[in-house]
Each structure stands twice: as C-alpha cells, then as structure tokens.
Amino acid sequence: MKLVESKDARYVTFSKRKLSLFNKAIEFSSLTGADVGIFLISPSGRPYSYASTSIENITHKFLEWKLENPNVVDQDQADEGKSNVFKTFDDLYEEVQIMNEKEKNRKWRYKILYPGSQVPPDKQRLEKLVAHKLRLEKIKEEANNYDLTEKFEFDLNVVPSQDEGESSGTH
C-alpha cells in the first residue's frame, strides 16, 4: 500500500476506511465481549475515537496494565519498537529501579559503618523521586487532557454497501 496522492481522494478514503474500521470494532466487541478503543487523527488533524464502553476507561485500564506489567512487550511492539509513551514509562521505571538499588546499598553500607545508628534520608534521591512522580503525572495529565470529547457517533442507517466493502479489502 502507499499514500493516496490526491488530497481530496485521501479525505474520501479516510472517511470510508474510518467507517469500516469502526464497524469492525463494533463487530469484534460484540463477538468477543472485549473492550475495544480506537483513536484516529484525520489528515486535517481532527481526532476521532470509538470505544465499546468509554475511551477514557479503556485508556485508563490499558495504561494501568502497562504500569503494572512494564516488562511485558506485545509482539507488535517488539516488531515495530515501543511507542514513545511506553518507552518513557519504561525508562522512568528503570531509573527508579536503579535508584532503589543504590538506596538499598547506601543503607547497607551505613549500617555497617555506623552500627546502631538510624540511616539518614537521602534528600537528593527523594528530590529525584518527586521529579519522576511529577513527570509521570504530567504525562498522565496530557493523556487525559487530549481532546477526545467528541466521541464518534454511529448512524446505524448508514452502512457501507457491499461494493465499497469489497473495494477497500485486499484480494
């Protein structure tokens, strides 16, 4: 496949393919009971979304799962490389793991050098942890503030004809 050269033809193709994709998402969700969410940005920059429940709930579940399972990589991500958002989360997670290991070693050394003394807090480490937390909150806020309020609404009376469905498929 290649990019449709004509701008007008590209908009028409986007519109038809968008409807087909959303209809497939409805069908997939109905058949499997899965929560399905799709984000699209048109060539003109307008966002569209479809969700079998709520796009916010699906996004929240997905991001929550990724945070709880940072080392699990989908096959698509392994093949194509991770998205920037998940790469950022993974990088932050790795940095925090390294910081935690260094803190454990620092406490161990302090207890050896000063037996019976209470280990003082590492202010620099605490500042870094606060900075990481703020970065994560900023990323989450940006994701939540992304304008997806215009949820795509389906007119069930408009269904692509068999000719359109066949012409958009691969043979």
ChimeraX attribute file (.defattr): number of C-alpha atoms within 10 A of each C-alpha:
attribute: neighborCount
match mode: 1-to-1
recipient: residues
	/A:1	3
	/A:2	4
	/A:3	6
	/A:4	12
	/A:5	8
	/A:6	9
	/A:7	11
	/A:8	10
	/A:9	11
	/A:10	15
	/A:11	15
	/A:12	12
	/A:13	14
	/A:14	17
	/A:15	13
	/A:16	15
	/A:17	17
	/A:18	16
	/A:19	17
	/A:20	18
	/A:21	14
	/A:22	20
	/A:23	17
	/A:24	12
	/A:25	20
	/A:26	18
	/A:27	12
	/A:28	15
	/A:29	17
	/A:30	13
	/A:31	9
	/A:32	9
	/A:33	10
	/A:34	13
	/A:35	18
	/A:36	20
	/A:37	21
	/A:38	15
	/A:39	12
	/A:40	13
	/A:41	11
	/A:42	14
	/A:43	11
	/A:44	8
	/A:45	8
	/A:46	11
	/A:47	17
	/A:48	18
	/A:49	19
	/A:50	23
	/A:51	21
	/A:52	18
	/A:53	13
	/A:54	15
	/A:55	20
	/A:56	15
	/A:57	13
	/A:58	17
	/A:59	17
	/A:60	15
	/A:61	13
	/A:62	13
	/A:63	16
	/A:64	11
	/A:65	12
	/A:66	16
	/A:67	15
	/A:68	10
	/A:69	11
	/A:70	15
	/A:71	10
	/A:72	12
	/A:73	13
	/A:74	11
	/A:75	9
	/A:76	9
	/A:77	12
	/A:78	10
	/A:79	9
	/A:80	9
	/A:81	12
	/A:82	15
	/A:83	9
	/A:84	9
	/A:85	13
	/A:86	15
	/A:87	13
	/A:88	15
	/A:89	18
	/A:90	18
	/A:91	13
	/A:92	17
	/A:93	16
	/A:94	13
	/A:95	15
	/A:96	16
	/A:97	12
	/A:98	12
	/A:99	16
	/A:100	14
	/A:101	11
	/A:102	13
	/A:103	15
	/A:104	12
	/A:105	12
	/A:106	14
	/A:107	16
	/A:108	12
	/A:109	13
	/A:110	16
	/A:111	14
	/A:112	11
	/A:113	10
	/A:114	10
	/A:115	10
	/A:116	9
	/A:117	10
	/A:118	10
	/A:119	14
	/A:120	8
	/A:121	10
	/A:122	11
	/A:123	9
	/A:124	9
	/A:125	15
	/A:126	12
	/A:127	11
	/A:128	14
	/A:129	17
	/A:130	12
	/A:131	12
	/A:132	16
	/A:133	13
	/A:134	12
	/A:135	15
	/A:136	15
	/A:137	12
	/A:138	12
	/A:139	15
	/A:140	14
	/A:141	11
	/A:142	11
	/A:143	15
	/A:144	13
	/A:145	10
	/A:146	9
	/A:147	12
	/A:148	17
	/A:149	12
	/A:150	11
	/A:151	14
	/A:152	14
	/A:153	9
	/A:154	12
	/A:155	7
	/A:156	7
	/A:157	6
	/A:158	8
	/A:159	13
	/A:160	14
	/A:161	8
	/A:162	8
	/A:163	8
	/A:164	13
	/A:165	13
	/A:166	11
	/A:167	9
	/A:168	12
	/A:169	9
	/A:170	5
	/A:171	5
